[in-house]
Each structure stands twice: as structure tokens, then as C-alpha cells.
Amino acid sequence: MKVIETYNEEETRHFGRELGKRIQPQAICTLNGDLGVGKTVFTQGFAEGLGITQPVNSPTFTIVQIYEEGRMPFYHFDVYRIGDVEEMEEIGYEDYFYGQGVCLIEWAQLIEEILPSELVDITIEKNLEKGFDYRKITLKGEAYEDISIG
């Protein structure tokens, strides 16, 4: 487990970018954190690290957004509005999870029963006592725990 502390949006984006540069095909990343904690900023950096230049936004209403211009396909899921795991089956989640790209899944705890055991788990938390832009990012995934922002 690795814990990174960031103190502004650019540091959060930079950490996402560094992970995106190093992530390997077929990785499944879960991204956890409350609303407004910085998941989209992190994801934008992650996409930049994959070589994606188009705008990246949260796919809250579409469940999955597909980006194919980077060094591998990037499947960005937001399952916040999913009512049932069957909805994931309807969109063919297995093609994404077990394809040649990388998946980043926001609100993954809502679909835990279909997640593989091998994950890169990312949790972003605020602590207002340390400042409005402070974020604590916890990364669990042995292959990537040596990434830093400095």
C-alpha cells in the first residue's frame, strides 16, 4: 500500500498521469471517494498518462466512456447510477474487463461481486483540516506502489 498526499489539483492530476504512464494492459483500477473529492481530476491525469488528448469527463449517465487514441484502449466506468449488476452484463462489461485495454471504475463498490480479485485500488480522501485542496490518495496494487509525485 502506498499513500500520497497532494496539496493542489495539479499534484492530484500528476499522480494520475504517472500511474497512467505505467499502467499495463488488462489492468482494472477501482477509484473510490466521495463526490467532489477529485476523482475526475485524477482520471484526467490518468488519461493524459495513457496518451489521450481528448477531454475526459465522468460518464455518470452513460456508465462507460471509451477512449481509443492512447497507447491502449481506456474504459472509464462510472457505476454510481447502476441499479443492478445485470446492467453491467447488458453493456458487455466482460469485453472491457478482459480486453486489451485498461479499466478505471468509479463507485466500484456497487459492483464488487463481478470484479476480479486482481485490482489496482485507488482511494481519494479530503481532510479540510489540512487545507481545501489537500487530498490523501491510497494506492493498493503492488506493481505500482513505487510511483511518486516528486
C-alpha positions as CSV (number, residue, x, y, z in Angstrom):
1,M,0.0,0.0,0.0
2,K,1.2,3.5,-0.9
3,V,-0.2,6.8,0.5
4,I,0.4,10.0,-1.4
5,E,-0.6,13.4,-0.2
6,T,-1.4,16.1,-2.7
7,Y,-2.0,19.8,-1.9
8,N,-3.5,21.1,-5.2
9,E,-5.3,19.9,-8.3
10,E,-2.1,19.7,-10.4
11,E,-0.4,17.3,-7.9
12,T,-3.5,15.1,-8.0
13,R,-3.5,15.2,-11.8
14,H,0.2,14.5,-11.8
15,F,-0.1,11.4,-9.7
16,G,-2.9,10.1,-12.0
17,R,-0.7,10.9,-15.0
18,E,2.2,8.9,-13.5
19,L,0.0,5.9,-12.9
20,G,-1.4,6.2,-16.4
21,K,2.1,6.1,-17.9
22,R,3.0,2.9,-16.0
23,I,-0.3,1.0,-16.1
24,Q,-0.3,-2.2,-18.0
25,P,-2.9,-3.6,-20.4
26,Q,-5.7,-5.6,-18.8
27,A,-5.4,-3.7,-15.5
28,I,-8.6,-3.0,-13.7
29,C,-8.4,0.1,-11.4
30,T,-11.1,1.0,-8.9
31,L,-11.4,4.6,-8.0
32,N,-13.1,5.4,-4.7
33,G,-14.0,8.6,-3.0
34,D,-16.9,10.9,-2.1
35,L,-18.5,13.3,-4.6
36,G,-16.2,16.3,-5.2
37,V,-13.1,14.6,-3.9
38,G,-11.1,14.9,-7.1
39,K,-11.8,11.6,-9.0
40,T,-12.3,13.4,-12.3
41,V,-9.1,15.4,-11.9
42,F,-7.2,12.2,-11.1
43,T,-8.8,10.4,-14.1
44,Q,-7.9,13.3,-16.4
45,G,-4.3,12.9,-15.4
46,F,-4.6,9.1,-15.8
47,A,-5.9,9.6,-19.3
48,E,-3.0,12.0,-20.1
49,G,-0.6,9.4,-18.9
50,L,-2.1,7.0,-21.4
51,G,-1.6,9.5,-24.2
52,I,-5.2,10.6,-24.5
53,T,-5.6,14.2,-25.5
54,Q,-9.4,14.5,-25.9
55,P,-11.4,15.9,-23.0
56,V,-12.2,13.4,-20.2
57,N,-15.3,13.7,-18.1
58,S,-17.2,11.4,-15.8
59,P,-19.5,9.1,-17.7
60,T,-22.2,9.3,-15.0
61,F,-25.1,9.0,-17.4
62,T,-23.5,6.6,-19.9
63,I,-21.9,4.2,-17.5
64,V,-18.8,3.7,-19.7
65,Q,-16.8,6.1,-21.8
66,I,-14.4,4.6,-24.3
67,Y,-11.1,6.3,-25.4
68,E,-9.1,4.6,-28.0
69,E,-6.5,7.2,-29.0
70,G,-3.9,6.4,-26.4
71,R,-1.3,3.7,-26.1
72,M,-4.1,1.2,-25.3
73,P,-7.9,1.5,-25.0
74,F,-9.1,3.2,-21.9
75,Y,-12.5,2.3,-20.5
76,H,-13.7,4.8,-17.9
77,F,-16.7,3.5,-15.9
78,D,-18.9,5.4,-13.5
79,V,-21.3,2.9,-12.0
80,Y,-22.9,5.3,-9.5
81,R,-26.3,5.1,-11.2
82,I,-26.3,1.4,-11.8
83,G,-29.3,-0.2,-10.3
84,D,-28.3,-3.8,-10.6
85,V,-25.2,-5.8,-11.7
86,E,-27.3,-7.1,-14.6
87,E,-27.0,-3.6,-16.2
88,M,-23.2,-4.3,-16.4
89,E,-23.9,-7.6,-18.2
90,E,-26.2,-5.7,-20.6
91,I,-23.3,-3.4,-21.6
92,G,-21.0,-6.3,-22.0
93,Y,-18.6,-5.5,-19.2
94,E,-16.5,-8.6,-19.7
95,D,-15.4,-7.4,-23.1
96,Y,-13.9,-4.3,-21.3
97,F,-12.6,-6.1,-18.1
98,Y,-10.9,-8.8,-20.0
99,G,-9.9,-7.0,-23.2
100,Q,-6.6,-5.4,-24.2
101,G,-7.3,-2.0,-22.6
102,V,-7.3,-0.7,-19.1
103,C,-10.5,-0.1,-17.0
104,L,-10.9,2.6,-14.4
105,I,-14.1,2.2,-12.4
106,E,-15.6,4.9,-10.2
107,W,-18.0,3.7,-7.4
108,A,-16.7,0.1,-7.9
109,Q,-18.1,-1.0,-4.5
110,L,-21.5,-1.1,-6.2
111,I,-20.4,-3.9,-8.5
112,E,-18.0,-5.8,-6.1
113,E,-19.4,-9.2,-7.0
114,I,-18.3,-9.0,-10.6
115,L,-14.8,-7.5,-10.0
116,P,-11.8,-9.7,-10.4
117,S,-9.6,-10.3,-7.4
118,E,-6.5,-8.7,-9.0
119,L,-7.2,-4.9,-8.9
120,V,-5.4,-1.6,-8.5
121,D,-7.4,0.1,-5.8
122,I,-7.2,3.9,-5.5
123,T,-9.0,5.8,-2.8
124,I,-9.0,9.6,-2.6
125,E,-10.0,11.4,0.6
126,K,-10.2,15.0,1.7
127,N,-9.1,16.4,5.1
128,L,-10.2,20.0,5.4
129,E,-8.0,20.5,8.4
130,K,-5.0,20.1,6.1
131,G,-6.4,22.6,3.5
132,F,-9.2,22.8,1.0
133,D,-7.2,21.3,-1.8
134,Y,-5.5,18.6,0.3
135,R,-6.0,15.0,-0.9
136,K,-4.9,11.7,0.6
137,I,-4.6,9.1,-2.2
138,T,-4.2,5.5,-1.1
139,L,-2.9,3.1,-3.8
140,K,-3.1,-0.7,-3.4
141,G,-1.6,-2.6,-6.2
142,E,1.9,-4.0,-5.7
143,A,3.2,-3.3,-9.3
144,Y,2.5,0.4,-9.0
145,E,3.3,1.3,-5.4
146,D,6.7,2.8,-6.2
147,I,5.1,5.8,-8.1
148,S,5.6,9.2,-6.6
149,I,4.7,12.8,-7.4
150,G,8.0,14.4,-6.5
